[in-house]
Amino acid sequence: MKAKDLRKKTKEDLAVLLGDLAKERFNLKMQKGTGQLSKPDQVKKVRRDIARINTLINEMART
């Protein structure tokens, strides 16, 4: 996900997306723990997307 695309979304949309990514991160961690994870790089991508969304939410709160 690009920050440019995320900036177009509202704060509520970002919160929903953040919840979805948190669930996905949990599922990926469970798959990794059981050895069923087929794409290990996906964990890193989801983690960075979560950080990106949190950064944008904080930027919106400051303005």
N, C-alpha and C positions, 0 to 999 in steps of 0.2 A: 504494500500500500504506500502510495506517495503522500507526503505531507500536503502537497498542493491540492490533491483531491480531498483530503480530510478537512482542509480549511473551509471548504464549501458547505460542510455539514453543520447542523445545529448542535448545540451542547447536548440536547437530549439524544440525538442520533449517535453522537460519540459515546455517550454513556451506555447505550444499548450495545453498540459495537464492542465496547470495552468488556461488557459482561460476556458476550459471545466468545471473545478471544480468551478470556479467563477460563471459560469452560473447555475451550479447545486446548489450552495449555495444560490443564489438568488431565485431559484425556491423553495427550501426548506423553506426559510424564508417567502415566499408568502404563501405557504401551511400552515405553522405554524400560520400565521396571520389570515388565514381564517378558521382555525380549521380542515383542511383536512389532516394534517400530521399524517401518520400511524406509522412511526418509528422515534420518537423524538431523538434517539441516533445517527441517520444518520447525523444530523447537526454537532455534535461534531466530527464525523469521517472526514467529509469533511473539516471542519476547520483545523483539525490537518494535513490532507494531504496537504492542501494549505501551511501551515507553513513549513512542511517538504520540499516541493518543493522549496519554497523561500529560505530556508536555503541552499539547494544544489546549487541553482543558485548563491547565494552569495559566496559559497565556490569555485565554478568554476571561478568566476570573480576574486578572490584573487590569483589564481594560474596562 
